[in-house]
Amino acid sequence: MKAIFDMDGTLTCSTSIWDGVSEAYVRSLGYEVPSDYQQRIRGKSFSGAMEYIIERDGITGITADEMIAAQFEIVRQKYRAVPLKPSVQAYLEYLQQQGIEMAVATQSHDYMAAEILRSHGIDRYFSHIVSAEAMGTHKSSPDVYLETARRLGAAPGECVVFEDMLFALTTAHSAGFRTVGVADEKSLGDRAAICRITERYITDFAQLIAEPLPR
């Protein structure tokens, strides 16, 4: 068994960190955000979303990556202040003691994830951080999970993916990964659907220490 963890909403209580940030940032550049912005960028990577804005508004003199970096500066301190999900560090320590290799598969840029995990003191548990953003993909595609499994030297069925969002769990499940749903405020309404495609649904990682997943 190998363990693959999402970051936002799974390891950290940070799913609301980015709310409204892109919209406020684009307005700060002097451009209006379209009313259907969220619908337009659904399924796009962060870079893809910024490229859409650049093309739509004819923005020059700044790249998508530079726009992303500027927005990360806005949320950096907030990220450091958010707590870990309940009993995360205890569970990571437990898995390490069991000899289970762990990796992070995140939508965020890898440099962002590395900094956030390091600031919370849990980066040492992970052998790899794989970024869907750096791959130019989105978690509606299984690419980031498949690449993480490849780096772990394991088949999808030998890996457990820990995620909080239904669409990401659906992607991983459909690609043949074992899945565990992690409760988060943004996905509480999807709990029933999440439970149908996961081995377990947890509100506290201590549940997986008390009743471990089968190896």
C-alpha positions in Angstrom: 0.0 0.0 0.0 1.1 3.5 -0.9 -0.7 6.7 0.3 -1.4 9.7 -1.9 -2.7 12.8 -0.2 -4.4 15.9 -1.6 -3.3 19.1 0.3 -6.1 21.7 0.4 -9.1 20.4 2.3 -7.4 17.1 3.0 -4.2 17.8 4.9 -4.9 21.5 5.6 -8.1 23.4 6.4 -7.5 25.7 3.4 -10.2 25.2 0.8 -11.5 28.8 1.4 -8.1 30.4 1.1 -8.4 31.2 -2.6 -12.1 32.4 -2.5 -12.3 35.7 -4.4 -8.6 36.1 -4.7 -8.3 35.8 -8.5 -11.3 38.1 -9.0 -9.9 40.8 -6.6 -6.5 40.5 -8.2 -7.8 40.9 -11.8 -9.8 43.9 -10.7 -6.6 45.4 -9.2 -5.0 45.3 -12.7 -7.9 47.4 -13.9 -10.0 44.7 -15.6 -13.5 43.4 -14.8 -14.1 39.8 -14.1 -16.9 38.2 -16.2 -20.0 37.2 -14.3 -19.6 33.7 -15.5 -15.9 33.5 -14.6 -16.2 30.4 -12.4 -18.2 28.5 -15.1 -15.6 29.6 -17.7 -12.6 28.2 -15.8 -14.2 25.0 -14.5 -11.9 22.1 -15.3 -9.0 24.4 -16.1 -5.7 24.6 -14.3 -4.8 27.8 -12.5 -2.5 28.7 -15.4 -5.3 27.9 -17.8 -7.7 30.2 -15.9 -5.1 33.1 -16.0 -4.5 32.5 -19.7 -8.2 32.8 -20.3 -8.2 36.2 -18.5 -5.1 37.4 -20.4 -6.6 36.4 -23.7 -10.1 37.7 -22.9 -8.9 41.1 -21.8 -5.8 41.5 -24.0 -3.6 41.9 -21.0 0.1 42.4 -21.9 3.3 42.7 -19.9 2.6 39.9 -17.5 2.5 36.1 -17.8 0.0 33.6 -16.3 2.8 32.3 -14.0 3.6 35.8 -12.8 -0.1 36.4 -12.1 -0.3 33.2 -10.1 2.9 34.1 -8.1 1.4 37.5 -7.2 -1.8 35.9 -6.0 0.2 33.4 -3.9 1.8 36.4 -2.2 -1.7 37.5 -1.2 -2.6 34.2 0.5 0.8 33.1 1.8 0.4 34.3 5.4 -3.2 33.0 5.5 -1.9 29.6 4.4 0.6 29.5 7.2 -2.1 30.3 9.7 -4.7 27.7 8.7 -4.7 24.5 10.9 -4.0 21.0 9.8 -7.0 18.7 9.6 -7.7 16.8 12.9 -4.9 14.3 13.7 -3.1 14.6 10.4 0.4 14.6 11.9 -0.4 11.6 14.1 -1.7 9.7 11.1 1.3 10.6 9.0 3.6 9.5 11.8 1.6 6.2 12.1 1.9 5.5 8.4 5.7 6.2 8.5 6.1 3.8 11.4 4.2 1.2 9.3 6.7 1.7 6.5 4.1 3.1 4.1 5.5 5.5 1.5 3.5 8.7 1.1 3.2 11.4 -1.6 1.2 14.5 -2.2 -0.8 15.0 -5.4 -2.0 18.6 -5.4 -3.7 21.0 -7.8 -1.4 23.8 -6.5 2.0 24.6 -7.9 4.7 22.3 -6.3 6.6 25.3 -4.9 3.5 26.5 -3.1 2.7 23.0 -1.7 6.3 22.5 -0.6 6.3 25.8 1.3 3.0 25.2 3.0 3.8 21.6 4.0 7.2 22.8 5.4 5.5 25.6 7.3 3.3 23.1 9.0 6.2 20.7 9.7 4.9 17.8 7.7 6.9 17.9 4.5 9.3 15.3 5.8 6.7 12.6 5.6 6.4 12.8 1.8 8.8 11.4 -0.8 7.2 13.3 -3.7 5.0 16.3 -4.3 3.3 16.1 -7.6 1.6 19.2 -9.0 -1.3 19.0 -11.5 -0.6 22.7 -12.2 3.0 22.0 -13.1 1.8 19.2 -15.4 -0.7 21.5 -17.1 -3.6 19.4 -16.1 -6.5 19.4 -13.6 -7.9 16.8 -11.2 -10.8 16.1 -13.5 -8.2 14.1 -15.3 -6.3 11.2 -13.6 -2.9 12.3 -14.9 -1.6 13.7 -11.6 -2.6 10.5 -9.7 -1.2 8.2 -12.3 2.1 10.2 -12.3 2.3 10.1 -8.5 1.7 6.3 -8.5 4.4 6.0 -11.1 6.9 7.9 -8.9 5.9 5.7 -6.0 6.5 2.6 -8.1 3.0 1.3 -7.6 -0.1 0.4 -9.7 -3.2 2.5 -9.0 -4.9 -0.4 -7.1 -1.9 -0.4 -4.7 -2.4 3.3 -3.8 -5.0 4.9 -1.5 -5.9 8.4 -2.6 -7.1 10.8 0.3 -9.2 13.6 -1.1 -12.0 15.9 0.1 -13.8 16.8 -3.1 -16.2 14.6 -4.9 -15.0 15.3 -8.4 -11.4 14.5 -7.5 -12.4 11.3 -5.7 -14.5 10.3 -8.7 -11.5 10.8 -11.0 -9.2 8.7 -8.8 -11.8 6.0 -8.2 -12.5 5.7 -12.0 -8.8 5.3 -12.6 -8.6 2.3 -10.3 -7.3 3.9 -7.1 -8.5 3.0 -3.7 -10.1 6.1 -2.1 -10.8 7.7 1.3 -13.0 10.7 1.6 -12.0 13.4 4.1 -14.7 15.7 5.4 -14.4 19.4 4.6 -16.8 22.3 4.8 -17.0 22.7 1.1 -18.0 19.2 0.3 -20.3 18.3 3.2 -23.3 18.4 0.8 -21.6 15.6 -1.3 -21.1 13.3 1.6 -23.5 10.6 0.4 -22.1 10.5 -3.1 -18.5 10.5 -1.7 -19.4 7.5 0.6 -20.5 5.5 -2.4 -17.1 5.6 -4.1 -14.8 5.5 -1.1 -13.6 2.8 1.3 -14.0 5.2 4.2 -15.3 8.6 5.0 -13.5 10.3 7.9 -13.9 13.5 9.9 -10.7 12.9 11.9 -7.5 11.0 10.8 -7.5 9.4 14.2 -10.3 7.1 12.9 -7.8 5.5 10.6 -5.4 4.8 13.5 -8.1 3.2 15.6 -9.4 1.2 12.6 -6.6 1.0 10.0 -7.2 0.5 6.3 -6.5 -3.0 5.0 -3.0 -3.3 3.5 
